[in-house]
Amino acid sequence: MDSFLKTENGFQTALKLIESINHSTDDFLFIWNINEDKRWFFGDIDKNFDVRKDGSRVNSTPELMRIIHPADQNAVLKSLNEIKEGKKDTHNMDYRWINRNGEKVWINCHGNVIRDDNGQPYVMMGRVSEENVRHLFNPLTSLWNKNKLRIDLEKLFKESTGYLLLLDIDGLAAINLSHGREYGDALLKEVAEVCENLPNLITAYHVDHNYFALTLNAKNEDEVVSVYKTITRTMLEKCTFTASAVPIDKNLFYDETQLLDSVNMTLKRAKEISNNRIQFFSPEDLKEKIAALALLEELKQSVENNFEGFEVHYQPQLKAGTYEIYGIEALLRYNSPKLGRVFPDKFIPLLEHSHLIKEVGMWVLAEALTQCKKWRENIPNLKVSVNFSAIQFEDTFLAEKIINTIRKVDIDSSALTVEITESMDLHGCQQIIDTIKTLKTFDINFAIDDFGTGYSNLGYLKQLNIDEIKIDRVFVSGIENDTYNHKLISNVIEFAKSNAIRTCCEGVESTKELVTLELLLPDIIQGYLFDKPNTAEIIEKTYIDKTSKEYSQRVEFINQLYDFKEKMGIIHFNSSDILRENELGLWKMRINLDINHFEIHIDDTMEKSLGIDVKYTPKECYDYLTSKIHPDYYSYVIEGIRKMIYSNKSVQLEFPWLHAKLGDVMIRMSGKRVKDSDNMIVLEGYHKIITNVEGI
């Protein structure tokens, strides 16, 4: 074949043969006479590329350079010169040609050399292919894409040289929204041009819509920073960039995949701090990432092993002023077989990122409701708060699952408060809104946690019918000396009260914070001043078991608080004691008019004052109390109850009632309609025997 090509007839025959073969491929075949620098191309190449002068069958290397992208010319010339000098026999490169429309087109040019009898380079035969590299470049900017980056990094990683710089255009979506997609696309092309003309550049890549990557022949971080500053300075008037950089060093990483993971992790960390900055990778970051992956594997095993290692702790929520327990917040804890106690800020994000939080969250709900039901035997109206993340709300069946769990535990649904963080996108996600509205129909309460740290506005919370606002510790801390936070909390509490929303101040840690907050009249207090999150056993000892040391210590601490407040001129009123001493009983009536169902719940004081020593059901209690009304006053009392139902005002009644021990006594009863519950009308009020009350 070599000898055949060296004759004119043989060469011409070879040209015809190659031209014939070219009809069966989408590539463009070529033959290059190296000594004469004549290059024959075959196929319909002239249609898209100006590779040769009109009428000519050949072109030279200088003519070929006219259609090669300026950024690639030096590398191509270097390869061709090495071919001419006999240093190598293969030319296999990816570079860009400029087509007749001025567009950059990536091609792969692959040719092999045939040497003459003296061993000198004679001709090179090969092909130019577009399809071969089409999957490796971004069609908008014509830069290589992430597929090519991985291929190139594999080689650079073995050489262990340079740096990888990852760039994120800050707020590109907002730029597109403000100026239009065409403007945004033009911006991306401009950024690509800037990247290709940077100092120390090995290769530029457009790896995703708003992400660019650069491999740099940089020796240290200062040289990388210089490249970053060149980019930001050039594009300053149009956009900013957040960047991350890692050394391409096989001593730091296992392989190029771990290197890419690390540069992405570093960029994420940079953006968490602020935009428009560069962050360098540190080995500590990698160690932290590896540790997180190991912990994630443990968490998966724990879930598979029936949630082994997980446990629920509880932090009491206390009524402001009286410090009676209102509710408990369920808080997830984890004990690692290898690491021991792991803090929530380490494992909760892993559960959310892996979506394990969906399974674990429902387990927490069941555990917390079961525990609350047990404690309600001693604290009948105890509430339990359970945190739910945005990931859990992605489940379209979440409402159904929560209701089924409540039914399985057999607890009143009004005992549950679902806590959602303010950072959750309540405005933009209709599914979250629909789930909240569905659960509200079952009398489940909703609280906004960490209020003040996110994006919600008060009016929107009212629109969603949120029941509780939890004011974050960041505003509570040092409030006795912070006039801004004092005013902010005051405004929030004032708004909440006017819209029947409870307020809970979180993170109360000092007596001074407590006293300052209580002057603003929040409903609930929660914080380390009273209790840290504890096991169910410790909560029982502190709040239920009156014989325990912990219970006595809590009572003593509360009394010390009262003494401290009295010294400051703040008098404590123990409403329970006052009502008991004045024999003023409290009642709650629940009515369903459709089925003519009436029931009444009464407290210990009312039960005692009326001489009731039988444990009636609520319906039996209603029947018993109404049966003892003097017949002449029965219609009067029933009419009074009707007025309570249909009037927005309190209604007061006085009537004779037959007491089992005292005979006829005079009763004063006052009540008003409050928020309906479980599709039943609810009335609340007080009740007192006034027969033996002295007057003046």
Disulfide bonds with the S-S distance in Angstrom:
none
